Amino acid sequence: MEIETVDAYAVNIEVLPEEKGGIAPYVTNHGAVENVDRVIVRVETDEGTVGWGEIRTFLSPKATVSVIEDGIGPIVEGHSPFEVESLRRLLFIEYTNPDMFFAPVEVACWDIVGKELERPIYELLGGWTAPSATERRMDTSYDIDRSIDVAYCVGILPPEKSRTHARRAFENGFDVLKTKAGRDWKQDVERIVAMDDEVDGQLAFRLDPNQGWRFDEAVRVGASLADRGVYLQYMEQPIRIDAHESLAKLRERLPQPIAPNEDTYVSHNLRSIIARGGADAAVVDLTPAGGITALRQQAAIAEDAGLALAHHCAFDLGIRTAAILHAVTGIPGFSLPPDTVYYAWADDVIADPFEVVDGAIKVPNGHGLGVEVDEDKLDEYRIG
């Protein structure tokens, strides 16, 4: 079996607005999200088996499609989709790192392999390893329904509006809420305190400024929250990337756990941060890592260092959501719920969209990713 074609399709889908029970505009330190461009990747073999992947757009939808079809495609075509590790090692391109563009192709290969072997990807990765409050049985069979707890995500809002989301998350069975930050550190503190008060301390919180604080601001945020009796699950990438010594000093100063995220997108940064003592947890992502195989390497590094580990959300549709669910289920080391905004999509390109029930999403048990792409919807939302 060989990879015959690699095709990419850019789509745009709306995020449900606040007034319809959604989260748009989802305000971050860098902007506001109301709709999202995604690129859906289709890999077909010479035997007709099709696998799917998904990636957010970089620079533009057209540029992302071109890199995948004209750059990555010719490198992997003619090779076996079973050779995901050797395919990744083919991608030496001078002056650049193409891992992120290879990632959706690699996921599609895993999808093909699972379909050919008639097993879900998480079983191929090693079986059920993810902890979950919704399924604690040590049953090793693969024909039972299992769900993964996920973290509710909300953008930067005034404290009173944030209270509404905290109440919504709690009443819908979530245990963890992640909120963006970084525009005004004092308001960041007030927002977390208000949400904690709204649910009487019954939610854990993640606070993510996307590198938006200076060192002194991060110190003030962490200390102010502790003074008011709020202890975060973690502060995510509180200061800029590549400042690993400063990250370690911040960790020494504060009682709040520190979790790098954007730092982990750069190869070897996780090792560097661990060596300097700059992390209590890590938030990783299979796309910048280069796929599920590379993600497994990062998870092993984090687990060996004793770090808590979560998976990042990038406004993922059903294909990448499925890949994340399989990855955090089958790869040892993931000890914290992955982030998600899946509950806020207006639609999806998969035929049977996921449901978030009691703060958890059911892991697909079908072959490969276990999701079917609705090609009519792919055409409906296609752009470019």
NORZI-V380326 format. One line per field, one symbol per residue. phi: phi as a letter, one per 20 degrees, with the letter a starting at -180 (. if undefined). psi: psi as a letter, one per 30 degrees, with the letter a starting at -180 (. if undefined). burial: # if it has 24 or more other C-alpha atoms within 12 Angstrom, else .. Layout:
phi=???
psi=???
burial=???
//
This chain:
phi=.cfdcccccecccfegfgfdnecefeecfdrcdcbcecdedddcefdnfdcccbbfecmagfffgffffedfgffefndfffefffffefeecgmbdegfefgffffffgffgfffelcfgffffpnfcffbfebdfefefdddeccdfcefcbefcfgfffggfffffffenfdccdcfaoebfffgffffffffffdlmedecddcelmedfgffffffffffffdmddffaeekfcffmdffffffffffdeefdcfcggffdgmfffffffemdbdbbddbffffopfffffffffffffemefbcdfdcleffffgfffgfffeeefofdcfffbcgfdffabeefcgfdeclmbcfffdffmfmcdeefffgffefcm
psi=klkekjkkkklkkkkklefggagkkjkaffakkflkklkkkkkklfggkklklkllkkdleeeeeeeeefeeefefkflkffheeeeeffhjjkgljgeeffefeeeeeeeeeeeefhllefefffajfkkkffjgkhkglgglkklkklkkkkajlleeeeeeeeeeeefggkfkkkklafejeeeeeeeeeeeeeeghggkkkkkjghgfkleeeeeeeeeeeefggkjleljkielllgieeeeeeeeeflfkkkjkdeeffkkfeeeeeeefhgkflkjlkfefegaeeeeeeeeeeeeefgklklklkhikafeeeeeeeeefefkkfjflklllgefgkfalgleillkjkhglkkkkflkbfglkkjfeeeeegkl.
burial=.###############.#...########...#############...#########...##.######.#######.#######.##..#......###################..#######.######.#.......#...##############..#########..###########################.#.#############.#########....###############.###.##..##############.######..###########################.#.############################################..####.################...##..##..
//
